[in-house]
Amino acid sequence: MSQRKSGSSRATGSVTLDDVAKLVGVSPITVSRALNYPDKVAPKTLEKINQAIARTGYVPNLLAGGLASKKSRLIAAIVPSMANSVYAETVRIFSETLRESGYQVLLGESGHHDSREESLVSAVLSRRPDGIYLTGINHSLTCRRLLLSANVPVVETWDLTPTPLDIVIGFSHQKIGAAVAEYLLEKNYRRIAIVSGDDHRATLRKEAFLSRLEQAGVRADVALVTPPTNFRLGREGMADLLDRGFRDGVVFCSSDTLAQGAMAEVQSRGLRVPKDIALMGFGDQPYAEYMYPALSTVKFDRKMIGLRAAEALLARINEEPVGQDVVDVGFSIVERETT
């Protein structure tokens, strides 16, 4: 029986960069350049190298290359839930933009819990990411200490604060809550309710919404649901309001998904939207304008948040000027048939 030399790639069963180089007939440094700077390699050579990589199943050791350049080429992104397509679209644009610059995104779900976010941040920092994307500005004290001591570029999103950890890109939930209340008051609604998740950002919108109504002498009915918000919870929240006698008014839902469920509950009881119950959502999901009737909602640029977050992290990583540390992407109220 033949013996293989210890330390060879075949002894461990793994394919090395040298194996790919020998197969193509080029130097290892050319293969390395093709992986890290493909635009600097002749197209025909690059094609042969890519074919060899596909044929051999070679997996580049990005960590080893990263250690040499003090870069891991990894970005960590932490979101409350990927079940909510609002976050998914932002992360998709964020990931695509970074991938074009040679970075991969490591995704984690915090589930709206500070303790889970803290655990995720601790775990990803051990993998030496080049940057971190966070959803929101509320973090545990331990989490903030970890991030500040790690000296890693951080972008916080979906909220605003004058004192970000590093960079923040988002919009004011308090302003949205007040603006929606103002809009409904201007529409002459006087019986008003809200179906809201009890997560931090939805609570900010709810409190500002209720405060503006109170200033106008209007007391709103409230139905709270536990995030992540979904169609079922929208029906349950609306059912709670209807069972308590809510009629002939408007309901502000803290997500379009809740509003979709609320509409189904209203219609299942033979009531009409908007004549008996008017509805307002939040998020302007792709389906909102195609609901029947079309859903009035709050719109903000999810793609812009992802793009600006990626660009800001890349600028920090490359030690280039970022511009503003606080970026407000704004919002707008979209009036459709449900109001």
Buried (B, 14 or more C-beta within 10 A) or exposed (E): EEEEEEEEBEEEEEBBBEBBBBBBEBEBEBBBBBBBEEEEBEEEBBEBBBEBBEEBEBEBEBEEBBEEEEBBBBBBBBBBBEEBBBBEBBBBBBBEBBEEBEBEBBBBBBBBBBEBBBBBBEEBBEEBBBBBBBBBBBBBEBBBEBBEEBEBBBBBBBBBBEEBBBBBBBBBBBBBBBBBBBBBBEBEBEBBBBBBBBBBBBBBBBBBBBEBBEEEEBEBBBBBBEBBBBBEBBBBBBBBBBEEEBEEBBBBBBBBBBBBBBBBBBBEEEBEBBEBBBBBBBBBBEEBBEBEBBBBBBBBBBEBBBBBBBBBBBBBBEEEEBEEBBBEBEBEBBEBBBB
